Amino acid sequence: MMRHSHTAVVERNRVWKGTFETEPYEAAWAGEAIFFVRTLEASGPAADVHARVQISPDGMYWCDEGARVPLRGEPGVAFGRLRHFGHYLRLVGELPEGAEIRVVVYLSLKE
Amino acid sequence: MPGYDRTYSAALRADPRLSRFDPLSHIIFFDDFDNGLQGWTALIGNYEKSLNSMLPPYRDLRPPMLSNATMWDTGSAGALDGTYAMKLATRAEAGGLAVAVKRATWRVQGPIQLEAYVTFKPEATELELSERDVRAFGVLFDLQDAERRVMPHLRYLNAQAGAPVARWQYKKDREALEDIGASGKTRSHFHLAPTGWLEAPGDPQPLCYNEIATKQNWHYLKVGFDLASMSFLSFRCNDRVYDVSQIAPMVMPAMANLWCMLNTVFWVETDLDKRAFLYVDSVLLSGEWS
């Protein structure tokens, strides 16, 4: 049986500065996931920063899953992978003062 | 209905998943979302060279996802049939939209009919009824023949600025068509803008919202449209059958690269800084030809 898969663009051309969080995305059907964060452009001290994966049973109350995604301080793409995450997924983080990145964020899900 | 023979009717009745629909003679697609999103995807505005060239209202339309309708207090409700439904979720920003589109083409310029089981709710962030928090949800076709691009729009305006409305509306006036980029090939118009909506004939139609924000009931929709005359043939929501003689689609001159287009779109809009959800359990598009 071929496994189902789906890639959602959860952020597109969005500017992150200071604290940020992606919208909740339901993934109860999936067994594995990769968050890709593509940096389109960056300014300030945006390197060496990580976004944290969070999980939630209801899309409202969140806890850290443990996985992290490095953010690139120049155009390029980075990722973090995870399994056994239950239901809702999102990315959160904080960029240092003066740092700003414009991102496309993909959530690639697979059964 | 021509072509609707007894064998076809019996076959539909024998399948519990199809017997709750009344399709025309050919099923173009039937998606119940227990096997993925089945071709339903995010809507994006047109752009050229840079995403920044997109009209601002198109830049952040939220994408569809698969949901088992899990509530914080009661767990997974599941769908009307099976486990999963397609879910559209807005941002928690008043006026925010989430949109899903499925793109096809037509082969016979005759009647088509969309049927769907849907429900809508706000995110249950408050222990309150919250029945006025979802502004609207809707369905539209995006069609083109040799001369015209035609966009029949229908939305259920649940509430506006906190006041209940509970009316179906249509939209026939076009939004401004704007050039995108410099090639002269790309244009865009934000047809889901909150302006220009007109009331469908009849009284308000309050829908079953239920008694707390985490209980949801499924509703039946049926929209009939004739690709030959480019006019509405029917519209039904649950027990209410609407007079469509006065309901008109948006019409504009044909555009390049859209010949025989048959797109179907669902969307939901929030009235508050709170997420609004539309769930589509199943959707069936059928057509009439021999």
Interface residues (C-beta under 8 A of the other chain):
Chain A: H4 H6 A8 V9 V10 R12 N13 R14 E23 P24 Y25 E26 A27 A28 W29 P57 D58 G59 M60 Y61 H87
Chain B: N35 G36 L37 A42 I44 L51 N52 R59 D60 R62 P63 M65 L66 S67 N68 T70 M71 W72 S76 T83 Y84 K87 A89 R91 E123 A124 T125
